[in-house]
Amino acid sequence: MATARAMLGEAPCLCCGKPTPVKEQANGLAIMTCNWCDVKVQSFSKISDAKMRARIIGGAPVKPASPSPAPAAAPAPAAEPARRGGLIL
Ligand SMILES: [Zn+2]
């Protein structure tokens, strides 16, 4: 069952520059879909999420900060197998 995405604010579209709604995906990362030029910008990491939220006009809602990242020495844990048929809209 689809739920409404949380609205984070508006940011200038990367394509046409017009104010565009920035919402939060089910995974907590930001997504922007421009109603003017139909471009879609979706973040897939915390880095792109932070950059997209930084573009929000007037500032993004404060999100609990995660601890500062450790040096990139620790290997990433094994990824879960991809779920089939679970569309995230
Ligand atoms: Zn646009």
PDB file of the backbone (N, CA, C, O) and the ligand in Angstrom, with CONECT records:
HET     ZN  A 101       1
ATOM      1  N   MET A   1       0.850  -1.183   0.000  1.00  0.00           N
ATOM      2  CA  MET A   1       0.000   0.000   0.000  1.00  0.00           C
ATOM      3  C   MET A   1       0.883   1.229   0.000  1.00  0.00           C
ATOM      4  O   MET A   1       1.761   1.389   0.848  1.00  0.00           O
ATOM      5  N   ALA A   2       0.634   2.082  -0.957  1.00  0.00           N
ATOM      6  CA  ALA A   2       1.455   3.280  -1.085  1.00  0.00           C
ATOM      7  C   ALA A   2       1.054   4.304  -0.046  1.00  0.00           C
ATOM      8  O   ALA A   2      -0.128   4.503   0.232  1.00  0.00           O
ATOM      9  N   THR A   3       2.042   4.939   0.515  1.00  0.00           N
ATOM     10  CA  THR A   3       1.768   6.011   1.465  1.00  0.00           C
ATOM     11  C   THR A   3       2.301   7.312   0.890  1.00  0.00           C
ATOM     12  O   THR A   3       3.210   7.308   0.059  1.00  0.00           O
ATOM     13  N   ALA A   4       1.739   8.408   1.331  1.00  0.00           N
ATOM     14  CA  ALA A   4       2.191   9.709   0.846  1.00  0.00           C
ATOM     15  C   ALA A   4       3.602   9.963   1.334  1.00  0.00           C
ATOM     16  O   ALA A   4       3.953   9.665   2.476  1.00  0.00           O
ATOM     17  N   ARG A   5       4.397  10.517   0.445  1.00  0.00           N
ATOM     18  CA  ARG A   5       5.775  10.846   0.817  1.00  0.00           C
ATOM     19  C   ARG A   5       5.791  12.114   1.634  1.00  0.00           C
ATOM     20  O   ARG A   5       5.019  13.041   1.388  1.00  0.00           O
ATOM     21  N   ALA A   6       6.674  12.145   2.604  1.00  0.00           N
ATOM     22  CA  ALA A   6       6.800  13.330   3.449  1.00  0.00           C
ATOM     23  C   ALA A   6       7.405  14.452   2.623  1.00  0.00           C
ATOM     24  O   ALA A   6       8.403  14.260   1.928  1.00  0.00           O
ATOM     25  N   MET A   7       6.803  15.600   2.703  1.00  0.00           N
ATOM     26  CA  MET A   7       7.285  16.786   1.991  1.00  0.00           C
ATOM     27  C   MET A   7       8.418  17.415   2.794  1.00  0.00           C
ATOM     28  O   MET A   7       8.259  17.704   3.980  1.00  0.00           O
ATOM     29  N   LEU A   8       9.552  17.623   2.152  1.00  0.00           N
ATOM     30  CA  LEU A   8      10.703  18.224   2.824  1.00  0.00           C
ATOM     31  C   LEU A   8      10.788  19.719   2.567  1.00  0.00           C
ATOM     32  O   LEU A   8      11.308  20.473   3.389  1.00  0.00           O
ATOM     33  N   GLY A   9      10.275  20.137   1.422  1.00  0.00           N
ATOM     34  CA  GLY A   9      10.342  21.552   1.054  1.00  0.00           C
ATOM     35  C   GLY A   9      10.449  21.677  -0.451  1.00  0.00           C
ATOM     36  O   GLY A   9      10.121  20.743  -1.183  1.00  0.00           O
ATOM     37  N   GLU A  10      10.908  22.830  -0.913  1.00  0.00           N
ATOM     38  CA  GLU A  10      11.076  23.053  -2.340  1.00  0.00           C
ATOM     39  C   GLU A  10      12.509  23.465  -2.621  1.00  0.00           C
ATOM     40  O   GLU A  10      13.147  24.161  -1.832  1.00  0.00           O
ATOM     41  N   ALA A  11      12.993  23.018  -3.761  1.00  0.00           N
ATOM     42  CA  ALA A  11      14.346  23.385  -4.185  1.00  0.00           C
ATOM     43  C   ALA A  11      14.300  23.719  -5.670  1.00  0.00           C
ATOM     44  O   ALA A  11      13.436  23.222  -6.392  1.00  0.00           O
ATOM     45  N   PRO A  12      15.220  24.554  -6.130  1.00  0.00           N
ATOM     46  CA  PRO A  12      15.256  24.848  -7.559  1.00  0.00           C
ATOM     47  C   PRO A  12      15.544  23.577  -8.363  1.00  0.00           C
ATOM     48  O   PRO A  12      16.454  22.815  -8.038  1.00  0.00           O
ATOM     49  N   CYS A  13      14.764  23.369  -9.403  1.00  0.00           N
ATOM     50  CA  CYS A  13      14.965  22.205 -10.265  1.00  0.00           C
ATOM     51  C   CYS A  13      16.356  22.285 -10.900  1.00  0.00           C
ATOM     52  O   CYS A  13      16.798  23.352 -11.326  1.00  0.00           O
ATOM     53  N   LEU A  14      17.026  21.154 -10.953  1.00  0.00           N
ATOM     54  CA  LEU A  14      18.368  21.120 -11.536  1.00  0.00           C
ATOM     55  C   LEU A  14      18.329  21.325 -13.039  1.00  0.00           C
ATOM     56  O   LEU A  14      19.342  21.669 -13.648  1.00  0.00           O
ATOM     57  N   CYS A  15      17.175  21.116 -13.637  1.00  0.00           N
ATOM     58  CA  CYS A  15      17.047  21.210 -15.082  1.00  0.00           C
ATOM     59  C   CYS A  15      16.531  22.579 -15.519  1.00  0.00           C
ATOM     60  O   CYS A  15      17.148  23.236 -16.358  1.00  0.00           O
ATOM     61  N   CYS A  16      15.383  23.018 -14.945  1.00  0.00           N
ATOM     62  CA  CYS A  16      14.767  24.264 -15.401  1.00  0.00           C
ATOM     63  C   CYS A  16      14.881  25.391 -14.383  1.00  0.00           C
ATOM     64  O   CYS A  16      14.632  26.548 -14.721  1.00  0.00           O
ATOM     65  N   GLY A  17      15.250  25.078 -13.146  1.00  0.00           N
ATOM     66  CA  GLY A  17      15.464  26.110 -12.143  1.00  0.00           C
ATOM     67  C   GLY A  17      14.219  26.544 -11.397  1.00  0.00           C
ATOM     68  O   GLY A  17      14.312  27.360 -10.479  1.00  0.00           O
ATOM     69  N   LYS A  18      13.057  26.025 -11.762  1.00  0.00           N
ATOM     70  CA  LYS A  18      11.833  26.438 -11.079  1.00  0.00           C
ATOM     71  C   LYS A  18      11.715  25.693  -9.747  1.00  0.00           C
ATOM     72  O   LYS A  18      12.233  24.585  -9.608  1.00  0.00           O
ATOM     73  N   PRO A  19      11.033  26.302  -8.765  1.00  0.00           N
ATOM     74  CA  PRO A  19      10.868  25.626  -7.472  1.00  0.00           C
ATOM     75  C   PRO A  19      10.133  24.299  -7.639  1.00  0.00           C
ATOM     76  O   PRO A  19       9.079  24.228  -8.272  1.00  0.00           O
ATOM     77  N   THR A  20      10.706  23.267  -7.065  1.00  0.00           N
ATOM     78  CA  THR A  20      10.204  21.910  -7.231  1.00  0.00           C
ATOM     79  C   THR A  20      10.096  21.233  -5.872  1.00  0.00           C
ATOM     80  O   THR A  20      11.000  21.363  -5.047  1.00  0.00           O
ATOM     81  N   PRO A  21       9.000  20.508  -5.624  1.00  0.00           N
ATOM     82  CA  PRO A  21       8.860  19.821  -4.332  1.00  0.00           C
ATOM     83  C   PRO A  21       9.937  18.754  -4.141  1.00  0.00           C
ATOM     84  O   PRO A  21      10.234  17.973  -5.045  1.00  0.00           O
ATOM     85  N   VAL A  22      10.509  18.745  -2.947  1.00  0.00           N
ATOM     86  CA  VAL A  22      11.459  17.692  -2.568  1.00  0.00           C
ATOM     87  C   VAL A  22      10.774  16.863  -1.492  1.00  0.00           C
ATOM     88  O   VAL A  22      10.335  17.387  -0.469  1.00  0.00           O
ATOM     89  N   LYS A  23      10.693  15.573  -1.739  1.00  0.00           N
ATOM     90  CA  LYS A  23      10.005  14.686  -0.807  1.00  0.00           C
ATOM     91  C   LYS A  23      10.957  13.613  -0.315  1.00  0.00           C
ATOM     92  O   LYS A  23      12.068  13.453  -0.821  1.00  0.00           O
ATOM     93  N   GLU A  24      10.489  12.883   0.686  1.00  0.00           N
ATOM     94  CA  GLU A  24      11.297  11.821   1.262  1.00  0.00           C
ATOM     95  C   GLU A  24      10.767  10.488   0.762  1.00  0.00           C
ATOM     96  O   GLU A  24       9.565  10.228   0.819  1.00  0.00           O
ATOM     97  N   GLN A  25      11.666   9.645   0.272  1.00  0.00           N
ATOM     98  CA  GLN A  25      11.277   8.322  -0.183  1.00  0.00           C
ATOM     99  C   GLN A  25      11.030   7.413   1.023  1.00  0.00           C
ATOM    100  O   GLN A  25      11.322   7.784   2.160  1.00  0.00           O
ATOM    101  N   ALA A  26      10.501   6.244   0.766  1.00  0.00           N
ATOM    102  CA  ALA A  26      10.248   5.279   1.842  1.00  0.00           C
ATOM    103  C   ALA A  26      11.546   4.900   2.550  1.00  0.00           C
ATOM    104  O   ALA A  26      11.530   4.535   3.725  1.00  0.00           O
ATOM    105  N   ASN A  27      12.674   4.985   1.834  1.00  0.00           N
ATOM    106  CA  ASN A  27      13.957   4.627   2.442  1.00  0.00           C
ATOM    107  C   ASN A  27      14.591   5.796   3.189  1.00  0.00           C
ATOM    108  O   ASN A  27      15.694   5.670   3.722  1.00  0.00           O
ATOM    109  N   GLY A  28      13.895   6.935   3.228  1.00  0.00           N
ATOM    110  CA  GLY A  28      14.381   8.087   3.982  1.00  0.00           C
ATOM    111  C   GLY A  28      15.223   9.046   3.163  1.00  0.00           C
ATOM    112  O   GLY A  28      15.604  10.104   3.665  1.00  0.00           O
ATOM    113  N   LEU A  29      15.522   8.712   1.927  1.00  0.00           N
ATOM    114  CA  LEU A  29      16.348   9.574   1.083  1.00  0.00           C
ATOM    115  C   LEU A  29      15.460  10.504   0.256  1.00  0.00           C
ATOM    116  O   LEU A  29      14.298  10.199  -0.015  1.00  0.00           O
ATOM    117  N   ALA A  30      16.023  11.626  -0.133  1.00  0.00           N
ATOM    118  CA  ALA A  30      15.249  12.659  -0.824  1.00  0.00           C
ATOM    119  C   ALA A  30      15.038  12.324  -2.297  1.00  0.00           C
ATOM    120  O   ALA A  30      15.844  11.642  -2.929  1.00  0.00           O
ATOM    121  N   ILE A  31      13.930  12.828  -2.813  1.00  0.00           N
ATOM    122  CA  ILE A  31      13.612  12.678  -4.239  1.00  0.00           C
ATOM    123  C   ILE A  31      12.903  13.942  -4.699  1.00  0.00           C
ATOM    124  O   ILE A  31      12.129  14.541  -3.953  1.00  0.00           O
ATOM    125  N   MET A  32      13.177  14.337  -5.932  1.00  0.00           N
ATOM    126  CA  MET A  32      12.580  15.546  -6.489  1.00  0.00           C
ATOM    127  C   MET A  32      12.049  15.212  -7.874  1.00  0.00           C
ATOM    128  O   MET A  32      12.771  14.662  -8.706  1.00  0.00           O
ATOM    129  N   THR A  33      10.793  15.543  -8.119  1.00  0.00           N
ATOM    130  CA  THR A  33      10.209  15.363  -9.444  1.00  0.00           C
ATOM    131  C   THR A  33       9.630  16.694  -9.875  1.00  0.00           C
ATOM    132  O   THR A  33       8.717  17.222  -9.239  1.00  0.00           O
ATOM    133  N   CYS A  34      10.162  17.231 -10.949  1.00  0.00           N
ATOM    134  CA  CYS A  34       9.740  18.549 -11.415  1.00  0.00           C
ATOM    135  C   CYS A  34       8.464  18.427 -12.233  1.00  0.00           C
ATOM    136  O   CYS A  34       8.388  17.640 -13.177  1.00  0.00           O
ATOM    137  N   ASN A  35       7.468  19.214 -11.858  1.00  0.00           N
ATOM    138  CA  ASN A  35       6.203  19.214 -12.584  1.00  0.00           C
ATOM    139  C   ASN A  35       6.277  20.080 -13.828  1.00  0.00           C
ATOM    140  O   ASN A  35       5.382  20.039 -14.672  1.00  0.00           O
ATOM    141  N   TRP A  36       7.338  20.861 -13.945  1.00  0.00           N
ATOM    142  CA  TRP A  36       7.459  21.779 -15.084  1.00  0.00           C
ATOM    143  C   TRP A  36       8.155  21.117 -16.253  1.00  0.00           C
ATOM    144  O   TRP A  36       7.714  21.251 -17.395  1.00  0.00           O
ATOM    145  N   CYS A  37       9.234  20.407 -15.985  1.00  0.00           N
ATOM    146  CA  CYS A  37      10.011  19.837 -17.096  1.00  0.00           C
ATOM    147  C   CYS A  37      10.124  18.316 -17.000  1.00  0.00           C
ATOM    148  O   CYS A  37      10.812  17.695 -17.810  1.00  0.00           O
ATOM    149  N   ASP A  38       9.459  17.715 -16.020  1.00  0.00           N
ATOM    150  CA  ASP A  38       9.374  16.256 -15.895  1.00  0.00           C
ATOM    151  C   ASP A  38      10.702  15.578 -15.599  1.00  0.00           C
ATOM    152  O   ASP A  38      10.858  14.392 -15.889  1.00  0.00           O
ATOM    153  N   VAL A  39      11.658  16.295 -15.033  1.00  0.00           N
ATOM    154  CA  VAL A  39      12.900  15.642 -14.641  1.00  0.00           C
ATOM    155  C   VAL A  39      12.707  15.063 -13.244  1.00  0.00           C
ATOM    156  O   VAL A  39      11.972  15.614 -12.425  1.00  0.00           O
ATOM    157  N   LYS A  40      13.376  13.948 -12.987  1.00  0.00           N
ATOM    158  CA  LYS A  40      13.289  13.311 -11.680  1.00  0.00           C
ATOM    159  C   LYS A  40      14.704  13.140 -11.148  1.00  0.00           C
ATOM    160  O   LYS A  40      15.566  12.583 -11.829  1.00  0.00           O
ATOM    161  N   VAL A  41      14.943  13.617  -9.933  1.00  0.00           N
ATOM    162  CA  VAL A  41      16.252  13.498  -9.303  1.00  0.00           C
ATOM    163  C   VAL A  41      16.058  12.706  -8.023  1.00  0.00           C
ATOM    164  O   VAL A  41      15.314  13.119  -7.133  1.00  0.00           O
ATOM    165  N   GLN A  42      16.724  11.576  -7.936  1.00  0.00           N
ATOM    166  CA  GLN A  42      16.538  10.674  -6.805  1.00  0.00           C
ATOM    167  C   GLN A  42      17.887  10.396  -6.162  1.00  0.00           C
ATOM    168  O   GLN A  42      18.854  10.060  -6.847  1.00  0.00           O
ATOM    169  N   SER A  43      17.947  10.539  -4.854  1.00  0.00           N
ATOM    170  CA  SER A  43      19.197  10.242  -4.171  1.00  0.00           C
ATOM    171  C   SER A  43      19.229   8.762  -3.795  1.00  0.00           C
ATOM    172  O   SER A  43      18.218   8.168  -3.419  1.00  0.00           O
ATOM    173  N   PHE A  44      20.422   8.194  -3.909  1.00  0.00           N
ATOM    174  CA  PHE A  44      20.618   6.786  -3.596  1.00  0.00           C
ATOM    175  C   PHE A  44      21.630   6.589  -2.485  1.00  0.00           C
ATOM    176  O   PHE A  44      21.975   5.456  -2.150  1.00  0.00           O
ATOM    177  N   SER A  45      22.110   7.688  -1.911  1.00  0.00           N
ATOM    178  CA  SER A  45      23.068   7.571  -0.815  1.00  0.00           C
ATOM    179  C   SER A  45      22.868   8.743   0.123  1.00  0.00           C
ATOM    180  O   SER A  45      22.183   9.710  -0.213  1.00  0.00           O
ATOM    181  N   LYS A  46      23.464   8.654   1.293  1.00  0.00           N
ATOM    182  CA  LYS A  46      23.348   9.749   2.251  1.00  0.00           C
ATOM    183  C   LYS A  46      24.071  10.988   1.746  1.00  0.00           C
ATOM    184  O   LYS A  46      23.711  12.106   2.114  1.00  0.00           O
ATOM    185  N   ILE A  47      25.083  10.805   0.911  1.00  0.00           N
ATOM    186  CA  ILE A  47      25.817  11.952   0.369  1.00  0.00           C
ATOM    187  C   ILE A  47      24.912  12.755  -0.557  1.00  0.00           C
ATOM    188  O   ILE A  47      24.789  13.970  -0.409  1.00  0.00           O
ATOM    189  N   SER A  48      24.283  12.080  -1.507  1.00  0.00           N
ATOM    190  CA  SER A  48      23.404  12.809  -2.430  1.00  0.00           C
ATOM    191  C   SER A  48      22.170  13.316  -1.700  1.00  0.00           C
ATOM    192  O   SER A  48      21.636  14.372  -2.041  1.00  0.00           O
ATOM    193  N   ASP A  49      21.716  12.576  -0.702  1.00  0.00           N
ATOM    194  CA  ASP A  49      20.571  13.025   0.095  1.00  0.00           C
ATOM    195  C   ASP A  49      20.895  14.346   0.786  1.00  0.00           C
ATOM    196  O   ASP A  49      20.089  15.277   0.773  1.00  0.00           O
ATOM    197  N   ALA A  50      22.081  14.419   1.390  1.00  0.00           N
ATOM    198  CA  ALA A  50      22.473  15.646   2.103  1.00  0.00           C
ATOM    199  C   ALA A  50      22.603  16.808   1.131  1.00  0.00           C
ATOM    200  O   ALA A  50      22.213  17.930   1.456  1.00  0.00           O
ATOM    201  N   LYS A  51      23.146  16.557  -0.060  1.00  0.00           N
ATOM    202  CA  LYS A  51      23.300  17.630  -1.037  1.00  0.00           C
ATOM    203  C   LYS A  51      21.948  18.111  -1.537  1.00  0.00           C
ATOM    204  O   LYS A  51      21.742  19.309  -1.726  1.00  0.00           O
ATOM    205  N   MET A  52      21.033  17.183  -1.751  1.00  0.00           N
ATOM    206  CA  MET A  52      19.709  17.581  -2.218  1.00  0.00           C
ATOM    207  C   MET A  52      18.972  18.366  -1.126  1.00  0.00           C
ATOM    208  O   MET A  52      18.308  19.362  -1.415  1.00  0.00           O
ATOM    209  N   ARG A  53      19.090  17.915   0.122  1.00  0.00           N
ATOM    210  CA  ARG A  53      18.431  18.628   1.221  1.00  0.00           C
ATOM    211  C   ARG A  53      19.044  20.008   1.418  1.00  0.00           C
ATOM    212  O   ARG A  53      18.348  20.938   1.826  1.00  0.00           O
ATOM    213  N   ALA A  54      20.320  20.153   1.139  1.00  0.00           N
ATOM    214  CA  ALA A  54      20.976  21.454   1.302  1.00  0.00           C
ATOM    215  C   ALA A  54      20.460  22.471   0.288  1.00  0.00           C
ATOM    216  O   ALA A  54      20.581  23.677   0.506  1.00  0.00           O
ATOM    217  N   ARG A  55      19.892  22.001  -0.809  1.00  0.00           N
ATOM    218  CA  ARG A  55      19.364  22.893  -1.841  1.00  0.00           C
ATOM    219  C   ARG A  55      17.954  23.376  -1.534  1.00  0.00           C
ATOM    220  O   ARG A  55      17.440  24.258  -2.223  1.00  0.00           O
ATOM    221  N   ILE A  56      17.322  22.814  -0.513  1.00  0.00           N
ATOM    222  CA  ILE A  56      15.947  23.187  -0.192  1.00  0.00           C
ATOM    223  C   ILE A  56      15.913  24.644   0.246  1.00  0.00           C
ATOM    224  O   ILE A  56      16.711  25.088   1.071  1.00  0.00           O
ATOM    225  N   ILE A  57      14.966  25.371  -0.332  1.00  0.00           N
ATOM    226  CA  ILE A  57      14.835  26.802  -0.053  1.00  0.00           C
ATOM    227  C   ILE A  57      14.398  26.968   1.396  1.00  0.00           C
ATOM    228  O   ILE A  57      13.405  26.386   1.831  1.00  0.00           O
ATOM    229  N   GLY A  58      15.154  27.767   2.131  1.00  0.00           N
ATOM    230  CA  GLY A  58      14.823  28.011   3.529  1.00  0.00           C
ATOM    231  C   GLY A  58      15.350  26.944   4.462  1.00  0.00           C
ATOM    232  O   GLY A  58      15.156  27.039   5.674  1.00  0.00           O
ATOM    233  N   GLY A  59      16.003  25.945   3.938  1.00  0.00           N
ATOM    234  CA  GLY A  59      16.589  24.913   4.780  1.00  0.00           C
ATOM    235  C   GLY A  59      15.676  23.725   4.946  1.00  0.00           C
ATOM    236  O   GLY A  59      14.455  23.869   5.008  1.00  0.00           O
ATOM    237  N   ALA A  60      16.265  22.558   5.019  1.00  0.00           N
ATOM    238  CA  ALA A  60      15.501  21.323   5.189  1.00  0.00           C
ATOM    239  C   ALA A  60      15.170  21.124   6.655  1.00  0.00           C
ATOM    240  O   ALA A  60      15.873  21.633   7.528  1.00  0.00           O
ATOM    241  N   PRO A  61      14.105  20.387   6.932  1.00  0.00           N
ATOM    242  CA  PRO A  61      13.824  20.043   8.322  1.00  0.00           C
ATOM    243  C   PRO A  61      15.011  19.311   8.929  1.00  0.00           C
ATOM    244  O   PRO A  61      15.693  18.539   8.256  1.00  0.00           O
ATOM    245  N   VAL A  62      15.240  19.559  10.181  1.00  0.00           N
ATOM    246  CA  VAL A  62      16.394  18.945  10.839  1.00  0.00           C
ATOM    247  C   VAL A  62      16.154  17.448  10.984  1.00  0.00           C
ATOM    248  O   VAL A  62      15.114  17.010  11.476  1.00  0.00           O
ATOM    249  N   LYS A  63      17.118  16.697  10.555  1.00  0.00           N
ATOM    250  CA  LYS A  63      17.032  15.240  10.641  1.00  0.00           C
ATOM    251  C   LYS A  63      18.053  14.805  11.677  1.00  0.00           C
ATOM    252  O   LYS A  63      19.137  15.382  11.752  1.00  0.00           O
ATOM    253  N   PRO A  64      17.731  13.805  12.472  1.00  0.00           N
ATOM    254  CA  PRO A  64      18.711  13.353  13.457  1.00  0.00           C
ATOM    255  C   PRO A  64      20.039  13.035  12.779  1.00  0.00           C
ATOM    256  O   PRO A  64      20.106  12.233  11.847  1.00  0.00           O
ATOM    257  N   ALA A  65      21.071  13.670  13.261  1.00  0.00           N
ATOM    258  CA  ALA A  65      22.380  13.490  12.639  1.00  0.00           C
ATOM    259  C   ALA A  65      22.962  12.139  13.029  1.00  0.00           C
ATOM    260  O   ALA A  65      22.921  11.729  14.189  1.00  0.00           O
ATOM    261  N   SER A  66      23.493  11.479  12.049  1.00  0.00           N
ATOM    262  CA  SER A  66      24.180  10.225  12.341  1.00  0.00           C
ATOM    263  C   SER A  66      25.596  10.568  12.788  1.00  0.00           C
ATOM    264  O   SER A  66      26.125  11.625  12.444  1.00  0.00           O
ATOM    265  N   PRO A  67      26.188   9.696  13.533  1.00  0.00           N
ATOM    266  CA  PRO A  67      27.555   9.979  13.959  1.00  0.00           C
ATOM    267  C   PRO A  67      28.474  10.176  12.766  1.00  0.00           C
ATOM    268  O   PRO A  67      28.244   9.628  11.688  1.00  0.00           O
ATOM    269  N   SER A  68      29.507  10.960  12.973  1.00  0.00           N
ATOM    270  CA  SER A  68      30.403  11.237  11.861  1.00  0.00           C
ATOM    271  C   SER A  68      30.962   9.929  11.314  1.00  0.00           C
ATOM    272  O   SER A  68      31.297   9.016  12.068  1.00  0.00           O
ATOM    273  N   PRO A  69      31.055   9.856  10.007  1.00  0.00           N
ATOM    274  CA  PRO A  69      31.492   8.595   9.400  1.00  0.00           C
ATOM    275  C   PRO A  69      32.927   8.238   9.786  1.00  0.00           C
ATOM    276  O   PRO A  69      33.814   9.090   9.850  1.00  0.00           O
ATOM    277  N   ALA A  70      33.109   6.982  10.034  1.00  0.00           N
ATOM    278  CA  ALA A  70      34.441   6.496  10.354  1.00  0.00           C
ATOM    279  C   ALA A  70      35.277   6.500   9.082  1.00  0.00           C
ATOM    280  O   ALA A  70      34.730   6.506   7.980  1.00  0.00           O
ATOM    281  N   PRO A  71      36.578   6.497   9.225  1.00  0.00           N
ATOM    282  CA  PRO A  71      37.406   6.378   8.019  1.00  0.00           C
ATOM    283  C   PRO A  71      37.006   5.151   7.214  1.00  0.00           C
ATOM    284  O   PRO A  71      36.583   4.136   7.768  1.00  0.00           O
ATOM    285  N   ALA A  72      37.144   5.259   5.919  1.00  0.00           N
ATOM    286  CA  ALA A  72      36.652   4.209   5.031  1.00  0.00           C
ATOM    287  C   ALA A  72      37.491   2.943   5.097  1.00  0.00           C
ATOM    288  O   ALA A  72      37.832   2.370   4.063  1.00  0.00           O
ATOM    289  N   ALA A  73      37.823   2.508   6.290  1.00  0.00           N
ATOM    290  CA  ALA A  73      38.618   1.298   6.429  1.00  0.00           C
ATOM    291  C   ALA A  73      37.740   0.072   6.621  1.00  0.00           C
ATOM    292  O   ALA A  73      38.060  -1.018   6.147  1.00  0.00           O
ATOM    293  N   ALA A  74      36.625   0.266   7.324  1.00  0.00           N
ATOM    294  CA  ALA A  74      35.761  -0.872   7.614  1.00  0.00           C
ATOM    295  C   ALA A  74      35.013  -1.294   6.357  1.00  0.00           C
ATOM    296  O   ALA A  74      34.398  -0.465   5.687  1.00  0.00           O
ATOM    297  N   PRO A  75      35.066  -2.568   6.043  1.00  0.00           N
ATOM    298  CA  PRO A  75      34.316  -3.020   4.870  1.00  0.00           C
ATOM    299  C   PRO A  75      32.815  -2.955   5.137  1.00  0.00           C
ATOM    300  O   PRO A  75      32.362  -3.137   6.267  1.00  0.00           O
ATOM    301  N   ALA A  76      32.072  -2.697   4.101  1.00  0.00           N
ATOM    302  CA  ALA A  76      30.616  -2.626   4.244  1.00  0.00           C
ATOM    303  C   ALA A  76      30.077  -4.016   4.541  1.00  0.00           C
ATOM    304  O   ALA A  76      30.587  -5.008   4.021  1.00  0.00           O
ATOM    305  N   PRO A  77      29.055  -4.089   5.369  1.00  0.00           N
ATOM    306  CA  PRO A  77      28.458  -5.398   5.626  1.00  0.00           C
ATOM    307  C   PRO A  77      27.830  -5.954   4.353  1.00  0.00           C
ATOM    308  O   PRO A  77      27.462  -5.216   3.439  1.00  0.00           O
ATOM    309  N   ALA A  78      27.721  -7.261   4.326  1.00  0.00           N
ATOM    310  CA  ALA A  78      27.158  -7.894   3.143  1.00  0.00           C
ATOM    311  C   ALA A  78      25.742  -7.386   2.914  1.00  0.00           C
ATOM    312  O   ALA A  78      24.946  -7.277   3.846  1.00  0.00           O
ATOM    313  N   ALA A  79      25.449  -7.084   1.677  1.00  0.00           N
ATOM    314  CA  ALA A  79      24.132  -6.549   1.356  1.00  0.00           C
ATOM    315  C   ALA A  79      23.101  -7.663   1.407  1.00  0.00           C
ATOM    316  O   ALA A  79      23.382  -8.824   1.110  1.00  0.00           O
ATOM    317  N   GLU A  80      21.914  -7.271   1.789  1.00  0.00           N
ATOM    318  CA  GLU A  80      20.817  -8.238   1.772  1.00  0.00           C
ATOM    319  C   GLU A  80      20.494  -8.571   0.326  1.00  0.00           C
ATOM    320  O   GLU A  80      20.689  -7.743  -0.564  1.00  0.00           O
ATOM    321  N   PRO A  81      20.010  -9.761   0.093  1.00  0.00           N
ATOM    322  CA  PRO A  81      19.593 -10.064  -1.280  1.00  0.00           C
ATOM    323  C   PRO A  81      18.458  -9.132  -1.705  1.00  0.00           C
ATOM    324  O   PRO A  81      17.599  -8.771  -0.901  1.00  0.00           O
ATOM    325  N   ALA A  82      18.472  -8.761  -2.953  1.00  0.00           N
ATOM    326  CA  ALA A  82      17.449  -7.840  -3.453  1.00  0.00           C
ATOM    327  C   ALA A  82      16.078  -8.479  -3.346  1.00  0.00           C
ATOM    328  O   ALA A  82      15.886  -9.654  -3.658  1.00  0.00           O
ATOM    329  N   ARG A  83      15.148  -7.680  -2.902  1.00  0.00           N
ATOM    330  CA  ARG A  83      13.775  -8.175  -2.808  1.00  0.00           C
ATOM    331  C   ARG A  83      13.137  -8.096  -4.178  1.00  0.00           C
ATOM    332  O   ARG A  83      13.328  -7.135  -4.923  1.00  0.00           O
ATOM    333  N   ARG A  84      12.401  -9.095  -4.480  1.00  0.00           N
ATOM    334  CA  ARG A  84      11.716  -9.124  -5.768  1.00  0.00           C
ATOM    335  C   ARG A  84      10.249  -8.747  -5.574  1.00  0.00           C
ATOM    336  O   ARG A  84       9.585  -9.193  -4.637  1.00  0.00           O
ATOM    337  N   GLY A  85       9.781  -7.932  -6.471  1.00  0.00           N
ATOM    338  CA  GLY A  85       8.355  -7.605  -6.460  1.00  0.00           C
ATOM    339  C   GLY A  85       7.984  -6.539  -5.460  1.00  0.00           C
ATOM    340  O   GLY A  85       6.809  -6.184  -5.364  1.00  0.00           O
ATOM    341  N   GLY A  86       8.933  -6.011  -4.710  1.00  0.00           N
ATOM    342  CA  GLY A  86       8.630  -4.970  -3.732  1.00  0.00           C
ATOM    343  C   GLY A  86       8.926  -3.614  -4.304  1.00  0.00           C
ATOM    344  O   GLY A  86       9.992  -3.059  -4.037  1.00  0.00           O
ATOM    345  N   LEU A  87       8.049  -3.071  -5.062  1.00  0.00           N
ATOM    346  CA  LEU A  87       8.276  -1.767  -5.668  1.00  0.00           C
ATOM    347  C   LEU A  87       8.215  -0.684  -4.606  1.00  0.00           C
ATOM    348  O   LEU A  87       7.330  -0.675  -3.750  1.00  0.00           O
ATOM    349  N   ILE A  88       9.150   0.203  -4.679  1.00  0.00           N
ATOM    350  CA  ILE A  88       9.131   1.382  -3.807  1.00  0.00           C
ATOM    351  C   ILE A  88       8.732   2.546  -4.682  1.00  0.00           C
ATOM    352  O   ILE A  88       9.489   2.970  -5.555  1.00  0.00           O
ATOM    353  N   LEU A  89       7.565   3.051  -4.452  1.00  0.00           N
ATOM    354  CA  LEU A  89       7.066   4.146  -5.291  1.00  0.00           C
ATOM    355  C   LEU A  89       7.132   5.441  -4.548  1.00  0.00           C
ATOM    356  O   LEU A  89       6.755   6.481  -5.087  1.00  0.00           O
TER     357      LEU A  89
HETATM  358 ZN    ZN A 101      12.353  21.369 -13.979  1.00  0.00          ZN2+
END
